[in-house]
Amino acid sequence: MSEHLSGKTITIGDWRIKPVGIGTWQAGSRMWGTSTAEEAINAIVEALSSGLNFIDTAEIYGWGRSELLVGEALRRYGSDDVLVATKIAGCNARPGYVVKHAEASRRRLGVDAIGLYQLHWPPSIYTDECRIIWELESLIDKGLAHMIGVCNYDWDELEKILYCTRKYEIVSDQVEYSLVQRAPERRLFETLRKHGMTLIGWGTLAKGALAGKTRVDNMARLLDPSFYAAAKNWELQEAIREIAEKHGVSRAAVAIRWSIEKGAVPLVGLRRRRHVKSLVEALGFSLAGEELERLDRITRRYLGRGFTRVAPRIIPNIIVCAIYRLFL
Ligand SMILES: NC(=O)c1ccc[n+]([C@@H]2O[C@H](COP(=O)([O-])OP(=O)(O)OC[C@H]3O[C@@H](n4cnc5c(N)ncnc54)[C@H](OP(=O)(O)O)[C@@H]3O)[C@@H](O)[C@H]2O)c1
């Protein structure tokens, strides 16, 4: 079990949270198909009321819509002690633009300062990355953000940008991490540990397939290789089902708990109230040694998968943003 875990909380930078985050891409994006704003807001409020205190969103999810829904949930529940994380799209991260984008996200969220402001993916190779990091650092001085983080950086890229920081630490790296995407275990975990950083995992449920949802019914599932990997792995599906049954929890809770036991802070996409229970269940039980070994053995082949990239760095930012605008 991770040394970062202490009791039922974990730290990101200097912020102590429950080690499961509420993911909100689902709440605002066309790629996920229909769900009403009210449904998503209610699910977030319910999760906060259940004691979860970490929410992740991004300016690109529904181009501001997800941030607005999170903002509404925070207005209804209250934002005290909630770590609110959002992101600037890698393609919007151009020198001179970071402060403007952070200010717009802060307004949509309705908070005084963004808890964790993240760079959503490494920008194109034509961008001066150090200047982006300096502008991210300036957000802390301006009181717009409390902490800064990155997403989708593999260990070698991370080592390079850490040299850019002048004044503040980059506290986290948010990457795809699940039972069917274990590439971060090769070098990234070790690199993050060395620098006192936290791995925040996305794709925890492989778009629901690790929770037994194996029908392709929206674009997000259609386009995700991890969804198919999980949906077609019957040995894994069976192991999750048996372990869940033994502990009296949902299958989703088993997949979430596995990620916690590995030392990550898993994000779980949430837009339905009935799914909140699984997030809470994941905090209330532990996987036995032999259960972890069984899951690790069945999923060993996914250690060899390529690290997940969300945008090829060779493509100019403007083209990447145009493509994402069509889908997200
Ligand atoms: N940094 C990045 O590049 C990046 C990329 C992707 C995602 N993310 C973040 O990570 C979050 C989660 O990752 P993800 O979007 O890949 O999704 P995920 O967590 O792997 O899957 C979420 C989906 O699983 C289903 N689900 C959730 N709980 C369930 C339960 N208890 N039982 C059955 N099904 C359940 C839901 O499907 P239905 O809603 O259809 O019911 C939900 O939308 C996102 O919301 C976002 O905040 C970040």
Ligand as a Chemical Component Dictionary entry (heavy atoms), coordinates in Angstrom:
data_LIG
# 
_chem_comp.id                   LIG 
_chem_comp.type                 NON-POLYMER 
_chem_comp.pdbx_formal_charge   0 
_chem_comp.three_letter_code    LIG 
# 
loop_
_chem_comp_atom.comp_id 
_chem_comp_atom.atom_id 
_chem_comp_atom.alt_atom_id 
_chem_comp_atom.type_symbol 
_chem_comp_atom.charge 
_chem_comp_atom.model_Cartn_x 
_chem_comp_atom.model_Cartn_y 
_chem_comp_atom.model_Cartn_z 
_chem_comp_atom.pdbx_ordinal 
LIG N1  N1  N 0  -6.679  14.604 -17.722 1  
LIG C1  C1  C 0  -7.239  13.977 -18.726 2  
LIG O1  O1  O 0  -6.730  13.985 -19.852 3  
LIG C2  C2  C 0  -8.529  13.237 -18.501 4  
LIG C3  C3  C 0  -9.038  12.397 -19.509 5  
LIG C4  C4  C 0  -10.244 11.734 -19.264 6  
LIG C5  C5  C 0  -10.911 11.913 -18.054 7  
LIG N2  N2  N 1  -10.386 12.756 -17.106 8  
LIG C6  C6  C 0  -11.065 12.948 -15.796 9  
LIG O2  O2  O 0  -11.256 11.680 -15.196 10 
LIG C7  C7  C 0  -12.639 11.482 -14.904 11 
LIG C8  C8  C 0  -12.995 10.003 -14.974 12 
LIG O3  O3  O 0  -12.386 9.295  -16.057 13 
LIG P1  P1  P 0  -13.179 8.824  -17.373 14 
LIG O4  O4  O 0  -13.883 9.994  -17.915 15 
LIG O5  O5  O -1 -12.191 8.149  -18.236 16 
LIG O6  O6  O 0  -14.309 7.829  -16.866 17 
LIG P2  P2  P 0  -14.348 6.557  -15.909 18 
LIG O7  O7  O 0  -14.287 7.028  -14.519 19 
LIG O8  O8  O 0  -13.405 5.508  -16.367 20 
LIG O9  O9  O 0  -15.815 6.017  -16.241 21 
LIG C9  C9  C 0  -16.904 6.797  -15.865 22 
LIG C10 C10 C 0  -18.216 6.151  -16.303 23 
LIG O10 O10 O 0  -18.372 4.890  -15.693 24 
LIG C11 C11 C 0  -19.744 4.686  -15.383 25 
LIG N3  N3  N 0  -19.866 4.469  -13.934 26 
LIG C12 C12 C 0  -19.438 5.281  -12.934 27 
LIG N4  N4  N 0  -19.730 4.736  -11.745 28 
LIG C13 C13 C 0  -20.349 3.571  -11.991 29 
LIG C14 C14 C 0  -20.906 2.567  -11.178 30 
LIG N5  N5  N 0  -20.868 2.652  -9.867  31 
LIG N6  N6  N 0  -21.479 1.501  -11.781 32 
LIG C15 C15 C 0  -21.522 1.400  -13.126 33 
LIG N7  N7  N 0  -21.016 2.337  -13.962 34 
LIG C16 C16 C 0  -20.431 3.398  -13.392 35 
LIG C17 C17 C 0  -20.505 5.933  -15.752 36 
LIG O11 O11 O 0  -21.156 5.761  -17.020 37 
LIG P3  P3  P 0  -22.543 6.537  -17.321 38 
LIG O12 O12 O 0  -22.318 7.951  -16.939 39 
LIG O13 O13 O 0  -22.748 6.335  -18.784 40 
LIG O14 O14 O 0  -23.574 5.868  -16.455 41 
LIG C18 C18 C 0  -19.396 6.970  -15.826 42 
LIG O15 O15 O 0  -19.676 8.015  -16.692 43 
LIG C19 C19 C 0  -13.365 12.404 -15.891 44 
LIG O16 O16 O 0  -14.658 12.742 -15.469 45 
LIG C20 C20 C 0  -12.430 13.603 -15.899 46 
LIG O17 O17 O 0  -12.677 14.425 -14.764 47 
LIG C21 C21 C 0  -9.203  13.397 -17.315 48 
# 
loop_
_chem_comp_bond.comp_id 
_chem_comp_bond.atom_id_1 
_chem_comp_bond.atom_id_2 
_chem_comp_bond.value_order 
_chem_comp_bond.pdbx_ordinal 
LIG N1  C1  SING 1  
LIG C1  O1  DOUB 2  
LIG C1  C2  SING 3  
LIG C2  C3  SING 4  
LIG C2  C21 DOUB 5  
LIG C3  C4  DOUB 6  
LIG C4  C5  SING 7  
LIG C5  N2  DOUB 8  
LIG N2  C6  SING 9  
LIG N2  C21 SING 10 
LIG C6  O2  SING 11 
LIG C6  C20 SING 12 
LIG O2  C7  SING 13 
LIG C7  C8  SING 14 
LIG C7  C19 SING 15 
LIG C8  O3  SING 16 
LIG O3  P1  SING 17 
LIG P1  O4  DOUB 18 
LIG P1  O5  SING 19 
LIG P1  O6  SING 20 
LIG O6  P2  SING 21 
LIG P2  O7  DOUB 22 
LIG P2  O8  SING 23 
LIG P2  O9  SING 24 
LIG O9  C9  SING 25 
LIG C9  C10 SING 26 
LIG C10 O10 SING 27 
LIG C10 C18 SING 28 
LIG O10 C11 SING 29 
LIG C11 N3  SING 30 
LIG C11 C17 SING 31 
LIG N3  C12 SING 32 
LIG N3  C16 SING 33 
LIG C12 N4  DOUB 34 
LIG N4  C13 SING 35 
LIG C13 C14 SING 36 
LIG C13 C16 DOUB 37 
LIG C14 N5  SING 38 
LIG C14 N6  DOUB 39 
LIG N6  C15 SING 40 
LIG C15 N7  DOUB 41 
LIG N7  C16 SING 42 
LIG C17 O11 SING 43 
LIG C17 C18 SING 44 
LIG O11 P3  SING 45 
LIG P3  O12 DOUB 46 
LIG P3  O13 SING 47 
LIG P3  O14 SING 48 
LIG C18 O15 SING 49 
LIG C19 O16 SING 50 
LIG C19 C20 SING 51 
LIG C20 O17 SING 52 
# 
